[in-house]
Amino acid sequence: MRTWQKPSFRSLLQETSIFVTCVELVNSRGVIAEREGTRMLKLARELSQNPQIHALCITSNAGGNAMLSGDTLGTDLISRGQEVVIHLSCKDWNRNGLQSQAWKLASEGFNNVLALSGDYPISGYQGQASAVFDIDSVGVLKMMSEMNAGLKISAGQKKKDRVLKQTSFFLGAVVNNHKQYEREVMPQYFKLKKKIENGASFIINQIGYDTRKQDELLKYMDWSGLHVSVLANVYVLSLTAARFFHANNIPGVTVTDDLLALIEKQAGSSDKGKTFSLEFAAKQCAIAKGLGFRGVYLGGHLKSSDYERILEIADQFGEDDWKDFSKEICFHQTDEFYFFEPDTSTQLSSTEINREYLHSKSLKALQVSKQNIPLSYKINRVVHDKAFEKGTLGFGLGKKTSQAIERTNKGVQKILHGLEQTFKMAAFGCQDCGDCSLPDIAFLCPESQCAKNQRNGPCGGTYQGKCEVGEKECIWSLAYDRLKAYGQEEQMLNGPAIFKDGSLKGTSAWINTFLERDHHGNGKKQMES
């Protein structure tokens, strides 16, 4: 066993200019002593011996399937001086389970965490598992940032609040700007900002094979003042993986027809396209370095020698070779939206904002857009602004009325709550959560209309604006269009992270709003404090 310790992932990204290499390990199913478990452990140990590989990143139930817990494999690796990044996703645990797991990780020496909402479960023991999504990636980042600061917990009614020992998590998050439509891309950028505001110190982008989109991500972050380290996702495409991605089997990952045709052509070679795939990945590494990414996040079902070969090829390229490679690896979707105008000389993005996008935000264009907005949304906006917005006469009246209702007997309260629920169920598909996010998402209900109950922006799993679960439109894409018609889309994710209060389920959301019991009231208190 090695006795040396690799430099910390945090210090590499924040204190050096070293181009960092991470490798993703997708855990096995079953105990670690089984064949697949021992194979993965052998691979991980081999990779840990390579000084060019700075961190190993272990997934959490990838693809929505039950897998061995990441810290089981990770414990062996950190004992060998290897830096490990643990994925922590929200699909299988509620906030208490996530917090418990976070304390476990901190206790065992795991400091690097990638916060994810996670893929929707697709399997499970005796049938498909139920997804949890009690909070999302923004919520995890906020919670673990507070743990880093010394989380305050209630120690009982007669005791003072207790501040727990500070953790030292180095937190990361994911962004997916490899999307086709504006209504998908822009909310991803807005959520990226929210993730960074809530504690993300490094970012990994989703798998994609369009260099211009890679370039745009860095340019957009620089334009927005989002200065954290970004790693480029490089997934090594075998024919099997290319076909799997092309069929949209991994939410948020797109392989275009042209790219699939290229991989299928190369698969006809004597080595079934392996040499091409490794060189293709090495070119992506060179592109990432040339564009200014802080490192790469390598993935794929490979041997340790394959990863070594990729890095060896990448080291052999000339300093400016990436510029030619970027013109090769530019597989975009039809009519794909870009925030910046193209740079015709490089075939990447310029720093000039997309002129069509700017025109779509003009007063005349917005007036046309409003004609396509549902009348119900327009009415809901007016009612909310006059009756539910704090400081208005309507809010004051609602507060007094709610206080009076609270003083009545339970029977009256039940009748009035039933009337509220009858209306909201018919109008919004309300699930009676008691902590309403309708005004946060352009009067679209995340409980009934979002498979992952996302309240802090969209997940990265949409395809052509559609949810990864079923064929419905993503509510965040719909919300973007509604808000943009009023010139308010850029503020759609402003404000503190939203946490639904489970104790309010089955109670009047209207009364909870007027009496400031819900997240709207709690959010204002957070901002004031």
N, C-alpha and C positions, 0 to 999 in steps of 0.2 A: 504494500500500500504506500502511496506517495505521502510524504510528510510535509511537502510544501503546500502553501496556500495561494491559490490564484488571486489576483487583485479583485477587490469587490466590484460588482456590477455597477454600483452607485458611483464609486470613485472613477471607474473607467469612463463613464458617460459625463460626469460632472467636473472632473479634475484633469482629464487628459484629452488629447486629440486623436487617440488610437481609434482606428476603424474597428468597431466591435462586431464579433461574430457569435450569434446564438444559434443553437440547433433545437428544434422542437421534437420532443419525445411524446408520442401518443401511447399512453399506457395500455396494458393488456387486460384481458378479462380473466378472472380467477386469481388464485393465490400466486405469489411471486415465485414459488417453487415449481410451478407448472412449466411446460415447455416454452410457451410464449413469454411467460414472466422471466424465465432465466435467459431467454434470447434478448429481451429488452434490457435486462440488467447487464448482460455481457456487452451489448452495444454501448450502453451508457458509460460503463467503466472504460471502454476503449476510447470513447470520445473525451472522457475526462483526462486522459493522458496526453491529449493534443493541446499544446500551448496556444495554438491559433484559435481554439474554440474557447471563448471566454465565459459563456453561460449556457446551461442546459435548461430548457423550458418545458415543464411537464403539464400536460393538458388535464382538464377536469371533465370527465365523462364526455369526451369528444363526440360530436355528431348526435348527442342526445342518448347515447348508450351507456349502460353501467360499466364502469371500468375500475381497476384498482386505484385506490386513493393515491394522489401524487406524492404525498409526503412519505409514503412507504418506500418508494424508489428513491426519493430525494434524500432521505436520511442516510442511505449508503453513500450517496454522492458527496454530501457536505462533509462527511467524515473523511473523505479523500481530498479535501481542500477545493472541491469544485463549487463554483457559484451556481445556484439554482434559482430559477424563477418559477413560482407556483401559480398556476391559473386558479382563480377563484370565481366561480360563476353562480348565478342566482337561480338557476332552474330547479335545483334539488333541495335547497335550504331556505327557510325563512330567515328573517334578520337575526333572530336569536341563534340559529344554527350557524350562520355566517360569522357572527361575532365569536361564538364558541370555537369555531374552526380557526379564526384569526388568532385567538389567544393560544391555541394549540401550536400553530405555526410559529408564533413569537417565542413560545417556550422551548421549541425544538431547534431554534436557530435559523428559521427561514425568514429572511427580511425582504426578499424581492417578490412582489405580488402583482400579477396582471389581473385587473378587475374586469369581469365580463358579465353581460346579462346572460349570455349562453344560448346555445341552440335549443329549440323546442324538443322535448323528449320524443323519440320515435319508437321506443321499445320499452320493455320492462318485464319483470317477473309476473307471469300469469296475465299478460296484457300490457298495453301501453301505460307507462307511468304518468301520473298527473303532474303537470308543471307547477312550480311554486311561484316564482317571480313576485315575492313579497316586497322586495325592493329591486332596483336595477343597478347597473354599473355605476351610475352617478351616486346612488345611495351608498353603495359599498365604499366608494372613494371618500365620501363625506364621513362615513362612520369610522373608517380606519384612519383618516386624518385626525379625527377627534381622539382616537386611541393614541395616536402619536403625540398629541398635545397633552394627554393625561385626561382620560374620559371621566366625567363626573357621573356618579350613579347614586340613586337614592338608597340610603341605608336604613330606612324606616321612618315612621311618622315622628318619633320622639328623638331621632338622632339627626345630626347634621349630614349633608351630602358628603359622600366619600369620593376622593379623586384617586383613580387607579394609577399605577405606575405606567409611565410612558413607554409605548412600543417604539420601534425604529423601522417601520416599514418603508421601503422604497417602492412607491406605487406607480403602476403603469396602466394604460388603457389602449383600446383599439379604435381606429376610425376606418370607415369604408367610403371613400369618395369615388370608387370605381362603379358609379351608377350611371344609368342612361339619362334620366330626366332631371331637370332643374329642381323639381319638387322633392326629389330624393337626395340630391347632392347637397343642396344648401342646408337642409336640416341636419345633415351629417356634420357639416362644418360648425353649425351653431352648437350642436351637442359636444363636439370636440372642445370648444371653448369652455363649456360648462364642466366637462371632465377635468380640464386643467385647473379651472377655478376651484374645484373641489378636491384637488390633491394629486392629480396625475403628474408625475415628473418625467415620464417617458411615454412615448406613443409608438405603437406598432400598427402599420396600416394593413388592411385586408389583402388577401391574395389578389393580384391583378397583373395583366400583361400589356399594359398601355403606358409607355414611358412618359407620354405627355401628362397623363393623370398623376403619375408619380411626381413629376416636376411641378405640376400645379399645386399639389398638396403643400410642398415646401414654400412655394411662392405665396400661397394663400396664408399660411401660418405667419410668414414674415410680414406680409401686408397687414395682418390682424394683430400683430404684436404678441403672438403665441410662441414664446421662446423656450421650448423644451426639446430634449433629444428625440429624434424620430428614427426608427429602424424600418428598413424596407423589407417587406415580406417576399421571400423568394421560395416558391414551392416548385420542386423538381417534377416536371411533367412526364410521366410515363404515358403510354397509350391508354392504359386502364384508367389512370387518374384523369386524363384529358377527356375521355368519354364520360366519366362519372360527373365531372364538373360541367361539361357541355349539356348534360341532361338536367342541370340545376338541382343536383342531389345534395349539394352543400350550400346552405343558405348564404347568399351574398357573394358567391364566387362564380365568375362568368368566364367561360372559354368560348370564344366566338367561332363561327363556322370556319373562318379562314385559318385560325390557329389550330383547330382540330384537324383540318385538312393537311396542314403542314406536319403535325405530329404523326398522322396516319401514313403520310408519305415516307417519313424518316423511319417509321417502324418496319418498313419493308427492307431495311438494310440487314446485313449479316448479323449484327449485334442487336437487332430489333430496336434500333434507335437510341441505345443507351449512351453512346458517345455523344450524339447530338444533344440529348437531354442534359447531360452534365455540362457540356459547353454552353448550352443555352442558359443554364442557371448561372454559370460563371460570368457570362456576359451581363446578366442582370445584376450581379454583385458589382461588376465594374461600373455599370450605369449608376447604381445607388451611390457609390463612392464619388463618382464624377458630379452627380447632381448636388451632393452635399448632405446626404443622409449620414447619420452617426454610426450606422452599422447595418447589418443584415440579419434577418430572422429566417434561417433555412429550415425548410420542411420537406417531407417526402419519405416514402418507405425505402430507405437506403441502408447500405452497409457503411461502417465507419470509413472504409477505404474510398467509398464514393464521395463522402463529404471532403475527405482529404484531397481527392482529385479535383473537385470543384475549386477549392481554395488554391491549389497548385496552378490550375489553368488561369484563374483570375490574376495571380501574381505575375504571370508571364505576359499579360497584356501591357501595351504601351500606355503612357499617361493619358493620351487623348483618344485612345481607341474607342472609349465608351460613346463618343459622339457619333461614330458610325453605327455602333450597336443600337443606339437609341432609335435610329431610323428603321432598323430591322424589327425591333420589338415594340410595335405600336399598334396593337390589335384593339381597335375601338369599336364600340357598338354603333349601329345606325342612328344618325341624328343625336349623337351623344352630347350632353351639355358640358361645357367647360366655362369656368368662371372668368378666365382670361382669354384674350384674343390670341390666335396662334402666332408664333414667330416663324415666318416662312423660311428663314435661313437655317434654322435648327430643327424645324418640325416639332418643337416643344412649345411651351407657353411663353408669351411675352408678359410684361407686367401691366399691360393695358387691359382694363376690365372689358369684358364681352359687351360689345356695342348693342347687340340685340337684347341682351339682358337689361342693360341700362334703359333702352327704349321701352321695354315692357314695364318699367317702373315709372314712366312718365305719367302725368295727370290724365292725358287723353287715353293712354292705354289702360290705366286703372279704371277709368269710367266704363270702358268696354268690358273689362273683366268683371265688374260688378253686375253686369247684366246676366252673367252665367252663375252667379251665386244664389243658392236657394233662398226663397223669401223667408223661410223659417229661421234661417241664420240671421238675417237682417233684423227680424223681430226680436230674436233672443238677445242680440247685441243691445238693442234699445232698452229692453226690459232690464237687463243686467246693469247697464250703466246708470239707470235711473233708480233701481230698487235695491241692487245688491252691492253697489260700489260704496265702500266706506266713505263717510263724509257727505253723502247725499241725503236729501230729505227722506227719500224712500228707505234708505238704510236705517235712519233714525227711527222711522215709524216701524220698520220690520223688527228692530231690536226691542222696542217697547212692546209690540205685539207678542214677540217670542217670550219675553219675560212674563207677560200675562198668561200665555198658554202654559208655561212651566208651572204656574201657580194653580192651574186647574186640575181636576182629577184625571187619573190615568185614562179613563174612558174617553174623555174629550180629546186628549192628546192622541190617542190611538186612531180616533176617527179622522182628525185633521192630518195625521201622518199618512193614513190610508189614501186620502184624497190627493195629497202631494205625490205619493208613489204611483197612483193610477195615472196621473197626468205625465209624470216623468218616464214611466215605463212605456207609454204609448209614443211619446215624443222622442225619447233618446235610448230606449232599451235599458233603462236604469236598473242596476242590480242592488239598489238600496244599501250602498256601502257607507252612507252617512258622512263621507268626507269627499265631497264632490270636486272633480277636476274638469267639469264641462267648460267653465270659462277659461281654463288653461289651454284647452285643445280645440278651440273654435267650436264649442258645443258638440263635441263628439266624445262618447263615453269610452274611456280606456278599459273599463271593467267588462263591458259587453261586446266591444268592437275591436279590441286589441288582444291577440292571443297571449301576449306577454305582459299585459297590463302596464305598459310603459307610460310613465307620467313625467319623465324628464327628457323626452325626445325619442326619436325612433331607434329601434335596433338596427343592426347592419344587414338583416337578412332579406330585405325586399328584392324583388326582381321585376323590373319594368313597372314599378309602383305598386306591385301586388305584395300582400303579406306572404310570408313563407309558409303559413298554415292556411290552406284553403285558397280560394281565388278572389277574396275581397280586396278592395283597395286599402292601402295602409292609411290609418286615420291621420298620421302625421303628414303624409303627402296631401291629403284632403285639407287638413288644417292650414298647411302652408299656402295653398291656393286661395283659401278663404281670407286669410289674413293679408296676403299680398294685395288683394283687391282693395284693401283699406290702407296699404302702405305700412303695415305693422308686422310683416313677417320677420324682420330682423330682430324684433324684440320677443319673439315667441318663446324663447327659452331663458329670458332674463329672470333674475330673481334667485332666491335660495333653492337648494335641492328640495324636491317634494317627497314627503313620506306620508303614505296613507296611514291613518290611525285606525287600527283594527278594532279598537274598543267602541268605535262609533257605528259599527255595522248594525243595521236595523233601526237606526234612529233618524230623525228628521234632518236632512242635509241643510234645509233652509234655516232651521233654528240654529243648527251648529255654526252656520256661516254668520248669522246675525249676532250670536253670542260669542263669536270668535273662538270656538272650540276646535275647529278643523285646521287643516294645514295653512289656510289663508291667514288666519289669526296667528298661528304659530310661526309662519314665515315672517310676518311683520315683526314679531317679537325677536326673531333671530337677527333681523336686519338692524333693529334698534339696539340690541345688545352688542 
